[in-house]
């Protein structure tokens, strides 16, 4: 979620031009992601100036700067028991989601995600 927000800001969008809804079934995973903390080994190879723009040194690693936090909302949600929400999404990134399901559950997950997509 943070990478998506950083990428959109780097592309020139303002903090109020987009909203990232980050969801996971695990409360622990959501809490860890919300902290926005990265260890010293999180960035390998050449790191561009974007890191200093969006992250600040924190202990032995890095933490997402406050100005980026307003663009990302973290919450616990089960894809198969979604919270009542009438909002529609423009994009869905479901990294590592479908690998946990058999073919039938993958199809159901994709159907549920499609149902939440904006019509255009």
Residue pairs with C-beta under 8 A, 6 or more apart in sequence:
1 20
1 22
1 33
1 72
1 74
2 33
2 36
2 54
2 64
2 68
2 72
4 20
4 93
5 18
5 20
5 68
5 71
5 72
6 50
6 54
6 68
8 17
8 18
8 20
8 71
9 15
9 54
9 68
9 71
10 50
10 53
15 67
15 68
15 70
15 71
18 71
19 71
19 73
20 71
20 72
20 73
21 73
21 75
21 87
21 89
22 30
22 33
22 72
22 73
22 74
22 75
23 30
23 74
23 75
23 76
23 77
23 79
24 30
24 33
24 76
24 77
25 76
25 77
25 78
25 79
26 76
27 76
30 74
30 75
30 76
33 74
34 74
35 63
36 63
36 64
36 68
36 69
37 58
37 61
37 62
37 63
37 64
38 55
38 61
38 62
38 63
39 60
39 61
40 60
40 61
42 61
42 62
43 51
43 62
51 62
53 65
54 64
54 65
54 68
55 62
55 63
55 64
55 65
56 62
56 63
56 65
57 63
75 83
77 83
79 97
79 109
79 112
79 113
80 105
80 108
80 109
80 112
82 112
82 116
85 116
87 116
88 116
88 117
88 118
88 119
89 116
89 117
89 118
90 117
90 118
92 113
92 116
92 117
94 109
94 113
97 109
98 106
98 109
98 110
101 109
